[in-house]
């Protein structure tokens, strides 16, 4: 009985270690994904500003 419990304890400890590592990897992935999303959002804003400026230029009679 004691050997069975010790074996199960070892399996549980190994599983805990694996899950902890998966959480750390997931957190790193999430941090990178958030940074990527912020970069994309910044690029979207730049494109929108350029389009607005182009509209303004056309409305004031200037040519490209």
PDB file as gemmi writes it, atoms N, CA and C in Angstrom:
CRYST1    1.000    1.000    1.000  90.00  90.00  90.00 P 1                      
ATOM      1  N   UNK A   1       0.825  -1.197   0.000  1.00  0.00           N  
ATOM      2  CA  UNK A   1       0.000   0.000   0.000  1.00  0.00           C  
ATOM      3  C   UNK A   1       0.864   1.253   0.000  1.00  0.00           C  
ATOM      4  N   UNK A   2       1.879   1.288   0.850  1.00  0.00           N  
ATOM      5  CA  UNK A   2       2.752   2.451   0.943  1.00  0.00           C  
ATOM      6  C   UNK A   2       3.462   2.702  -0.385  1.00  0.00           C  
ATOM      7  N   UNK A   3       3.885   1.637  -1.051  1.00  0.00           N  
ATOM      8  CA  UNK A   3       4.579   1.778  -2.336  1.00  0.00           C  
ATOM      9  C   UNK A   3       3.644   2.365  -3.404  1.00  0.00           C  
ATOM     10  N   UNK A   4       2.396   1.948  -3.374  1.00  0.00           N  
ATOM     11  CA  UNK A   4       1.420   2.483  -4.330  1.00  0.00           C  
ATOM     12  C   UNK A   4       1.216   3.986  -4.112  1.00  0.00           C  
ATOM     13  N   UNK A   5       1.108   4.384  -2.871  1.00  0.00           N  
ATOM     14  CA  UNK A   5       0.913   5.797  -2.546  1.00  0.00           C  
ATOM     15  C   UNK A   5       2.149   6.602  -2.943  1.00  0.00           C  
ATOM     16  N   UNK A   6       3.321   6.063  -2.668  1.00  0.00           N  
ATOM     17  CA  UNK A   6       4.558   6.765  -3.049  1.00  0.00           C  
ATOM     18  C   UNK A   6       4.673   6.895  -4.565  1.00  0.00           C  
ATOM     19  N   UNK A   7       4.268   5.865  -5.289  1.00  0.00           N  
ATOM     20  CA  UNK A   7       4.312   5.907  -6.749  1.00  0.00           C  
ATOM     21  C   UNK A   7       3.328   6.947  -7.284  1.00  0.00           C  
ATOM     22  N   UNK A   8       2.139   6.982  -6.708  1.00  0.00           N  
ATOM     23  CA  UNK A   8       1.147   7.974  -7.120  1.00  0.00           C  
ATOM     24  C   UNK A   8       1.625   9.382  -6.792  1.00  0.00           C  
ATOM     25  N   UNK A   9       2.262   9.544  -5.646  1.00  0.00           N  
ATOM     26  CA  UNK A   9       2.802  10.845  -5.246  1.00  0.00           C  
ATOM     27  C   UNK A   9       3.848  11.315  -6.244  1.00  0.00           C  
ATOM     28  N   UNK A  10       4.716  10.420  -6.673  1.00  0.00           N  
ATOM     29  CA  UNK A  10       5.732  10.788  -7.666  1.00  0.00           C  
ATOM     30  C   UNK A  10       5.090  11.220  -8.976  1.00  0.00           C  
ATOM     31  N   UNK A  11       4.073  10.485  -9.419  1.00  0.00           N  
ATOM     32  CA  UNK A  11       3.363  10.846 -10.651  1.00  0.00           C  
ATOM     33  C   UNK A  11       2.723  12.222 -10.499  1.00  0.00           C  
ATOM     34  N   UNK A  12       2.090  12.460  -9.370  1.00  0.00           N  
ATOM     35  CA  UNK A  12       1.449  13.755  -9.134  1.00  0.00           C  
ATOM     36  C   UNK A  12       2.471  14.889  -9.115  1.00  0.00           C  
ATOM     37  N   UNK A  13       3.610  14.662  -8.493  1.00  0.00           N  
ATOM     38  CA  UNK A  13       4.658  15.689  -8.459  1.00  0.00           C  
ATOM     39  C   UNK A  13       5.193  15.967  -9.856  1.00  0.00           C  
ATOM     40  N   UNK A  14       5.359  14.920 -10.646  1.00  0.00           N  
ATOM     41  CA  UNK A  14       5.801  15.096 -12.039  1.00  0.00           C  
ATOM     42  C   UNK A  14       4.764  15.885 -12.841  1.00  0.00           C  
ATOM     43  N   UNK A  15       3.497  15.547 -12.645  1.00  0.00           N  
ATOM     44  CA  UNK A  15       2.420  16.254 -13.337  1.00  0.00           C  
ATOM     45  C   UNK A  15       2.370  17.721 -12.922  1.00  0.00           C  
ATOM     46  N   UNK A  16       2.569  17.981 -11.642  1.00  0.00           N  
ATOM     47  CA  UNK A  16       2.576  19.359 -11.149  1.00  0.00           C  
ATOM     48  C   UNK A  16       3.680  20.150 -11.826  1.00  0.00           C  
ATOM     49  N   UNK A  17       4.843  19.545 -11.954  1.00  0.00           N  
ATOM     50  CA  UNK A  17       5.968  20.201 -12.607  1.00  0.00           C  
ATOM     51  C   UNK A  17       5.660  20.497 -14.072  1.00  0.00           C  
ATOM     52  N   UNK A  18       5.068  19.539 -14.761  1.00  0.00           N  
ATOM     53  CA  UNK A  18       4.722  19.725 -16.171  1.00  0.00           C  
ATOM     54  C   UNK A  18       3.687  20.830 -16.346  1.00  0.00           C  
ATOM     55  N   UNK A  19       2.681  20.841 -15.504  1.00  0.00           N  
ATOM     56  CA  UNK A  19       1.631  21.857 -15.603  1.00  0.00           C  
ATOM     57  C   UNK A  19       2.193  23.240 -15.289  1.00  0.00           C  
ATOM     58  N   UNK A  20       3.067  23.299 -14.311  1.00  0.00           N  
ATOM     59  CA  UNK A  20       3.696  24.573 -13.974  1.00  0.00           C  
ATOM     60  C   UNK A  20       4.493  25.106 -15.160  1.00  0.00           C  
ATOM     61  N   UNK A  21       5.214  24.237 -15.832  1.00  0.00           N  
ATOM     62  CA  UNK A  21       5.979  24.626 -17.017  1.00  0.00           C  
ATOM     63  C   UNK A  21       5.040  25.079 -18.138  1.00  0.00           C  
ATOM     64  N   UNK A  22       3.928  24.385 -18.309  1.00  0.00           N  
ATOM     65  CA  UNK A  22       2.962  24.775 -19.335  1.00  0.00           C  
ATOM     66  C   UNK A  22       2.374  26.153 -19.037  1.00  0.00           C  
ATOM     67  N   UNK A  23       2.127  26.436 -17.782  1.00  0.00           N  
ATOM     68  CA  UNK A  23       1.605  27.750 -17.395  1.00  0.00           C  
ATOM     69  C   UNK A  23       2.622  28.834 -17.715  1.00  0.00           C  
ATOM     70  N   UNK A  24       3.875  28.590 -17.399  1.00  0.00           N  
ATOM     71  CA  UNK A  24       4.916  29.573 -17.696  1.00  0.00           C  
ATOM     72  C   UNK A  24       5.019  29.813 -19.201  1.00  0.00           C  
ATOM     73  N   UNK A  25       4.988  28.752 -19.982  1.00  0.00           N  
ATOM     74  CA  UNK A  25       5.031  28.887 -21.443  1.00  0.00           C  
ATOM     75  C   UNK A  25       3.815  29.650 -21.958  1.00  0.00           C  
ATOM     76  N   UNK A  26       2.662  29.362 -21.379  1.00  0.00           N  
ATOM     77  CA  UNK A  26       1.435  30.051 -21.769  1.00  0.00           C  
ATOM     78  C   UNK A  26       1.493  31.537 -21.446  1.00  0.00           C  
ATOM     79  N   UNK A  27       2.049  31.864 -20.292  1.00  0.00           N  
ATOM     80  CA  UNK A  27       2.182  33.268 -19.913  1.00  0.00           C  
ATOM     81  C   UNK A  27       3.124  34.008 -20.863  1.00  0.00           C  
ATOM     82  N   UNK A  28       4.207  33.354 -21.261  1.00  0.00           N  
ATOM     83  CA  UNK A  28       5.137  33.970 -22.209  1.00  0.00           C  
ATOM     84  C   UNK A  28       4.462  34.174 -23.562  1.00  0.00           C  
ATOM     85  N   UNK A  29       3.695  33.196 -23.992  1.00  0.00           N  
ATOM     86  CA  UNK A  29       2.980  33.297 -25.259  1.00  0.00           C  
ATOM     87  C   UNK A  29       1.955  34.428 -25.208  1.00  0.00           C  
ATOM     88  N   UNK A  30       1.254  34.535 -24.096  1.00  0.00           N  
ATOM     89  CA  UNK A  30       0.258  35.588 -23.934  1.00  0.00           C  
ATOM     90  C   UNK A  30       0.912  36.967 -23.952  1.00  0.00           C  
ATOM     91  N   UNK A  31       2.046  37.110 -23.297  1.00  0.00           N  
ATOM     92  CA  UNK A  31       2.766  38.382 -23.301  1.00  0.00           C  
ATOM     93  C   UNK A  31       3.178  38.761 -24.715  1.00  0.00           C  
ATOM     94  N   UNK A  32       3.691  37.800 -25.466  1.00  0.00           N  
ATOM     95  CA  UNK A  32       4.096  38.062 -26.852  1.00  0.00           C  
ATOM     96  C   UNK A  32       2.891  38.412 -27.711  1.00  0.00           C  
ATOM     97  N   UNK A  33       1.793  37.697 -27.524  1.00  0.00           N  
ATOM     98  CA  UNK A  33       0.586  37.954 -28.311  1.00  0.00           C  
ATOM     99  C   UNK A  33       0.042  39.353 -28.025  1.00  0.00           C  
ATOM    100  N   UNK A  34       0.101  39.785 -26.770  1.00  0.00           N  
ATOM    101  CA  UNK A  34      -0.355  41.136 -26.425  1.00  0.00           C  
ATOM    102  C   UNK A  34       0.529  42.186 -27.083  1.00  0.00           C  
ATOM    103  N   UNK A  35       1.832  41.955 -27.101  1.00  0.00           N  
ATOM    104  CA  UNK A  35       2.754  42.891 -27.751  1.00  0.00           C  
ATOM    105  C   UNK A  35       2.479  42.940 -29.256  1.00  0.00           C  
ATOM    106  N   UNK A  36       2.248  41.793 -29.866  1.00  0.00           N  
ATOM    107  CA  UNK A  36       1.923  41.740 -31.295  1.00  0.00           C  
ATOM    108  C   UNK A  36       0.623  42.494 -31.583  1.00  0.00           C  
ATOM    109  N   UNK A  37      -0.364  42.294 -30.722  1.00  0.00           N  
ATOM    110  CA  UNK A  37      -1.646  42.971 -30.901  1.00  0.00           C  
ATOM    111  C   UNK A  37      -1.486  44.485 -30.798  1.00  0.00           C  
ATOM    112  N   UNK A  38      -0.679  44.941 -29.851  1.00  0.00           N  
ATOM    113  CA  UNK A  38      -0.430  46.376 -29.708  1.00  0.00           C  
ATOM    114  C   UNK A  38       0.265  46.940 -30.951  1.00  0.00           C  
ATOM    115  N   UNK A  39       1.209  46.191 -31.498  1.00  0.00           N  
ATOM    116  CA  UNK A  39       1.907  46.634 -32.709  1.00  0.00           C  
ATOM    117  C   UNK A  39       0.932  46.718 -33.884  1.00  0.00           C  
ATOM    118  N   UNK A  40       0.060  45.747 -34.004  1.00  0.00           N  
ATOM    119  CA  UNK A  40      -0.933  45.754 -35.080  1.00  0.00           C  
ATOM    120  C   UNK A  40      -1.876  46.933 -34.910  1.00  0.00           C  
ATOM    121  N   UNK A  41      -2.309  47.172 -33.681  1.00  0.00           N  
ATOM    122  CA  UNK A  41      -3.204  48.299 -33.418  1.00  0.00           C  
ATOM    123  C   UNK A  41      -2.530  49.616 -33.786  1.00  0.00           C  
ATOM    124  N   UNK A  42      -1.254  49.749 -33.477  1.00  0.00           N  
ATOM    125  CA  UNK A  42      -0.508  50.945 -33.842  1.00  0.00           C  
ATOM    126  C   UNK A  42      -0.439  51.123 -35.346  1.00  0.00           C  
ATOM    127  N   UNK A  43      -0.209  50.054 -36.059  1.00  0.00           N  
ATOM    128  CA  UNK A  43      -0.147  50.121 -37.521  1.00  0.00           C  
ATOM    129  C   UNK A  43      -1.511  50.490 -38.106  1.00  0.00           C  
ATOM    130  N   UNK A  44      -2.566  49.970 -37.518  1.00  0.00           N  
ATOM    131  CA  UNK A  44      -3.924  50.309 -37.966  1.00  0.00           C  
ATOM    132  C   UNK A  44      -4.169  51.804 -37.786  1.00  0.00           C  
ATOM    133  N   UNK A  45      -3.769  52.342 -36.642  1.00  0.00           N  
ATOM    134  CA  UNK A  45      -3.966  53.767 -36.376  1.00  0.00           C  
ATOM    135  C   UNK A  45      -3.194  54.626 -37.367  1.00  0.00           C  
ATOM    136  N   UNK A  46      -1.970  54.226 -37.687  1.00  0.00           N  
ATOM    137  CA  UNK A  46      -1.174  54.974 -38.657  1.00  0.00           C  
ATOM    138  C   UNK A  46      -1.870  54.964 -40.017  1.00  0.00           C  
ATOM    139  N   UNK A  47      -2.342  53.810 -40.452  1.00  0.00           N  
ATOM    140  CA  UNK A  47      -3.037  53.716 -41.735  1.00  0.00           C  
ATOM    141  C   UNK A  47      -4.305  54.571 -41.741  1.00  0.00           C  
ATOM    142  N   UNK A  48      -5.041  54.540 -40.649  1.00  0.00           N  
ATOM    143  CA  UNK A  48      -6.255  55.350 -40.571  1.00  0.00           C  
ATOM    144  C   UNK A  48      -5.920  56.840 -40.634  1.00  0.00           C  
ATOM    145  N   UNK A  49      -4.856  57.249 -39.958  1.00  0.00           N  
ATOM    146  CA  UNK A  49      -4.445  58.649 -40.000  1.00  0.00           C  
ATOM    147  C   UNK A  49      -4.029  59.058 -41.406  1.00  0.00           C  
ATOM    148  N   UNK A  50      -3.302  58.188 -42.093  1.00  0.00           N  
ATOM    149  CA  UNK A  50      -2.887  58.486 -43.463  1.00  0.00           C  
ATOM    150  C   UNK A  50      -4.096  58.639 -44.380  1.00  0.00           C  
ATOM    151  N   UNK A  51      -5.084  57.774 -44.200  1.00  0.00           N  
ATOM    152  CA  UNK A  51      -6.300  57.880 -45.007  1.00  0.00           C  
ATOM    153  C   UNK A  51      -7.040  59.180 -44.711  1.00  0.00           C  
ATOM    154  N   UNK A  52      -7.112  59.567 -43.459  1.00  0.00           N  
ATOM    155  CA  UNK A  52      -7.772  60.816 -43.089  1.00  0.00           C  
ATOM    156  C   UNK A  52      -7.031  62.016 -43.678  1.00  0.00           C  
ATOM    157  N   UNK A  53      -5.707  61.981 -43.630  1.00  0.00           N  
ATOM    158  CA  UNK A  53      -4.917  63.067 -44.207  1.00  0.00           C  
ATOM    159  C   UNK A  53      -5.142  63.152 -45.712  1.00  0.00           C  
ATOM    160  N   UNK A  54      -5.241  61.994 -46.359  1.00  0.00           N  
ATOM    161  CA  UNK A  54      -5.474  61.976 -47.801  1.00  0.00           C  
ATOM    162  C   UNK A  54      -6.840  62.572 -48.124  1.00  0.00           C  
ATOM    163  N   UNK A  55      -7.848  62.248 -47.325  1.00  0.00           N  
ATOM    164  CA  UNK A  55      -9.176  62.828 -47.517  1.00  0.00           C  
ATOM    165  C   UNK A  55      -9.112  64.339 -47.371  1.00  0.00           C  
ATOM    166  N   UNK A  56      -8.394  64.811 -46.363  1.00  0.00           N  
ATOM    167  CA  UNK A  56      -8.257  66.240 -46.129  1.00  0.00           C  
ATOM    168  C   UNK A  56      -7.566  66.930 -47.282  1.00  0.00           C  
ATOM    169  N   UNK A  57      -6.544  66.314 -47.841  1.00  0.00           N  
ATOM    170  CA  UNK A  57      -5.827  66.891 -48.974  1.00  0.00           C  
ATOM    171  C   UNK A  57      -6.733  67.002 -50.190  1.00  0.00           C  
ATOM    172  N   UNK A  58      -7.560  66.005 -50.424  1.00  0.00           N  
ATOM    173  CA  UNK A  58      -8.461  66.025 -51.579  1.00  0.00           C  
ATOM    174  C   UNK A  58      -9.547  67.073 -51.388  1.00  0.00           C  
ATOM    175  N   UNK A  59      -9.998  67.255 -50.160  1.00  0.00           N  
ATOM    176  CA  UNK A  59     -11.057  68.224 -49.882  1.00  0.00           C  
ATOM    177  C   UNK A  59     -10.566  69.655 -50.008  1.00  0.00           C  
ATOM    178  N   UNK A  60      -9.284  69.922 -49.833  1.00  0.00           N  
ATOM    179  CA  UNK A  60      -8.800  71.309 -49.926  1.00  0.00           C  
ATOM    180  C   UNK A  60      -8.297  71.655 -51.321  1.00  0.00           C  
ATOM    181  N   UNK A  61      -8.504  70.743 -52.280  1.00  0.00           N  
ATOM    182  CA  UNK A  61      -8.203  71.051 -53.671  1.00  0.00           C  
ATOM    183  C   UNK A  61      -6.791  70.765 -54.113  1.00  0.00           C  
ATOM    184  N   UNK A  62      -5.955  70.220 -53.275  1.00  0.00           N  
ATOM    185  CA  UNK A  62      -4.590  69.908 -53.675  1.00  0.00           C  
ATOM    186  C   UNK A  62      -4.562  68.546 -54.343  1.00  0.00           C  
ATOM    187  N   UNK A  63      -3.530  68.330 -55.164  1.00  0.00           N  
ATOM    188  CA  UNK A  63      -3.391  67.043 -55.864  1.00  0.00           C  
ATOM    189  C   UNK A  63      -2.211  66.287 -55.289  1.00  0.00           C  
ATOM    190  N   UNK A  64      -2.265  64.969 -55.446  1.00  0.00           N  
ATOM    191  CA  UNK A  64      -1.152  64.114 -54.996  1.00  0.00           C  
ATOM    192  C   UNK A  64       0.009  64.199 -55.954  1.00  0.00           C  
TER     193      UNK A  64                                                      
END                                                                             
